[in-house]
Amino acid sequence: MTTSTIQPTEKMYRLGTESAFDVLAKAEALARSGKPIINLGIGQPDFKTPPHIVEAAIQALRDGHHGYTPAPGIPELREAVAEDIANRRGVNVDPNRIVIVPGGKVTMFFAILMFGDPGTEILYPNPGFPIYESLINFTGAKAVPVPLLEEKDFSFDADSVLASITPNTRLLIINSPANPTGGAIPKSEIDKLVAGLAAHPHVAILSDEIYDRMTYDGREHVSLLNYPEIQDRLILLNGWSKTYAMTGWRMGYGVWPEGLAEMATRLAINCHSCVNAATQYAGIAALKGPQDSVEEMTAAFNARRKVIVEGLNSLPGVTCRTPGGAFYAFPNITGTGMTSQQFQDRVLEEAGVATISGTSFGSYGEGYVRFSYANSVENIEAALEKVRKLLAG
Ligand SMILES: Cc1ncc(COP(=O)(O)O)c(C=O)c1O
């Protein structure tokens, strides 16, 4: 056998990752070795997909939906998404602008590929979902962080976002409610941002609204779909993963400006052809069926949010803002004297609690740790006690 001299391209070495998957693997290895682990690292609902959605997929398989579907999704599903948007946002979107893809991530992947090139700049939230920065670096574009600060409850400052735009800026990514901070951007700040964007017509916007159904304390989700003045440059990312506890089904959607929907479809044809057919039927059942499970899940998250925020604030050296949405708390742990990574490692190895270091979400995450409260109140309380013992230690 000759020694291989294969050469993956340079950009492959710039691709980052989502360390939540590494923590999950480490937590599972510790659990297998007999150490009890409570997982507050995971970013997915701890609920099962509602039965009527599962049944719709089984029925679709029985009905013989075994082949390829149109690349952007079956028409009934695209229409169901448009109907859902009309019902919830009061906005009419042409189903031809909707592209169904295998997970929320895929819309992000396509949008960043479409706008990222060496010499261009992309603004992204930091701390934020790690895939944004990873993909921007992959394309060779310059990743320009929009810092999300604790003192602003992890919302952004529209004026500083607008001040970061240059003639080379191609794309602005926003995510509200946000991973990992749970921050929700108030309407006043979005109004200001959209008004300011009028002076920058060369900037496309990717609005990741995957947690739109998970907001608390009477907060209304502010969707960028409700700003007609930016519809010709808005890419809206949403999906089924979080809302309907369907992370493993792999399905999401993008609402694209006219013209870009065809480009997204072309990327889909080059990549995955179409989403699994039976899953698409499940997606119709999710949107058109009863929504009680969404409300029940959000109510459960809300109850746990109170438990975790109160518990974290009672730990020595830890302070925690009250998150406005999603299912994450992002406490400040600087008072413990540990770095975020040390906190993550020690809490996992010594207390048996999986969390994710804030630095996994970007450089502005130093000093913070993400706790997911997609776990039972009982487990959250037990985890907090274990961390308390460690910190008292
Ligand atoms: C902000 C954000 N966007 C997108 C996604 C991706 O969702 P999906 O599992 O549907 O690809 C996630 C998942 O954690 C997320 O937190």
The ligand as an ORCA input file, in Angstrom:
! r2SCAN-3c Opt
* xyz 0 1
  C     -30.472     28.782     16.883
  C     -30.610     27.469     16.199
  N     -30.844     27.440     14.883
  C     -30.959     26.287     14.222
  C     -30.846     25.080     14.867
  C     -30.891     23.822     14.051
  O     -32.051     23.116     14.140
  P     -32.243     21.743     13.383
  O     -32.018     20.663     14.386
  O     -33.669     21.800     12.886
  O     -31.267     21.662     12.264
  C     -30.612     25.044     16.233
  C     -30.447     23.761     16.931
  O     -29.964     23.640     18.018
  C     -30.506     26.275     16.924
  O     -30.274     26.305     18.241
*
